[in-house]
Amino acid sequence: SWALRQIGKRSAALHAPALALAQKLAGSSDKTARWIGRDAVKELTDAKRLERLTSRKS
C-alpha cells in the first residue's frame, strides 16, 4: 500500500498507472488486495494531492 501510494505521488507520468493498478486491486476478490487498492485509490484521488502533483509539473 505504501509503495503504491508513493509511486503514484512521484510524478504525473506514474500517477495514472498507479491509480489504474489501485483500482484493479480495489476490485479484487482478495480481502487484503481490496484494502490496499481502496487505500491507494483514496489517497491518489485526493484533491489536495492531485493539485500538488500538477503544480510540480510547471
Helices and strands as residue ranges (DSSP letters): H 2-10, H 12-26, H 31-44, H 47-57
